[in-house]
Amino acid sequence: MPGHVRAALDKRDLLEAFRARPRYQQDDYLKWLALAVGEAAKKARLAQFLDELAAGDKFKGEPWSPPPPVARATSPDAG
């Protein structure tokens, strides 16, 4: 993870929110940030990235919600 991204996450206390996202989203966000062309685009993408992590309901502009927790299977013998 680039240092400026880590610093921005730390500044807004969003590192755990980033780590809680699925691995594909973590990787895609970092690639998306790295591929921004020009300083204005880089700043805009970083701001959007941070805002989406803070809100928790978007991924690169699209609605997103975390999957529900998986319930543990119980044994028929449990009881």
C-alpha positions in Angstrom: 0.0 0.0 0.0 1.5 3.4 -0.9 2.5 5.5 2.0 0.2 8.4 1.2 -2.8 6.1 1.1 -1.9 4.5 4.4 -1.4 8.0 5.9 -4.8 9.1 4.6 -6.5 6.0 6.1 -4.7 6.6 9.4 -5.7 10.3 9.5 -9.4 9.4 9.1 -9.1 6.3 11.3 -10.3 4.1 8.4 -7.6 1.4 8.2 -9.9 -1.2 9.9 -12.7 -0.3 7.5 -10.4 -0.9 4.6 -9.2 -4.2 6.0 -12.8 -5.3 6.6 -13.5 -5.0 2.9 -13.2 -8.1 0.7 -9.7 -8.7 -0.7 -10.9 -8.0 -4.2 -12.1 -4.6 -3.2 -8.9 -3.8 -1.4 -6.9 -4.7 -4.4 -9.2 -3.0 -6.9 -9.2 0.3 -4.8 -5.4 0.4 -4.7 -5.1 -0.3 -8.4 -7.8 2.3 -9.2 -5.9 4.9 -7.1 -2.6 4.0 -8.7 -4.0 4.4 -12.3 -5.4 7.9 -11.8 -3.8 10.3 -14.3 -3.0 13.8 -13.1 -2.9 15.3 -9.6 -6.6 16.4 -9.7 -7.8 12.9 -10.5 -5.6 11.3 -7.9 -6.9 13.7 -5.2 -10.5 13.1 -6.3 -10.2 9.3 -6.3 -8.5 9.4 -2.9 -11.3 11.5 -1.5 -14.0 9.2 -3.0 -12.2 6.2 -1.6 -12.0 7.6 1.9 -15.6 8.8 1.8 -16.9 5.4 0.6 -15.0 3.6 3.4 -16.3 6.0 6.0 -19.9 5.6 4.8 -19.5 1.8 4.3 -22.2 1.5 1.6 -20.5 2.1 -1.7 -17.7 0.6 -3.8 -16.3 2.8 -6.5 -19.5 4.7 -6.8 -21.8 1.7 -6.8 -24.1 0.6 -3.9 -22.5 -2.1 -1.8 -23.2 -3.8 1.5 -21.2 -6.4 3.3 -22.4 -10.0 3.0 -24.3 -11.3 6.1 -22.2 -13.3 8.5 -22.2 -17.0 7.8 -24.0 -19.0 10.4 -22.1 -21.9 11.8 -23.6 -25.3 11.0 -24.8 -27.1 14.1 -24.4 -30.8 14.5 -27.7 -32.8 14.8 -26.2 -34.2 18.0 -25.8 -30.7 19.5 -28.3 -29.9 22.1 
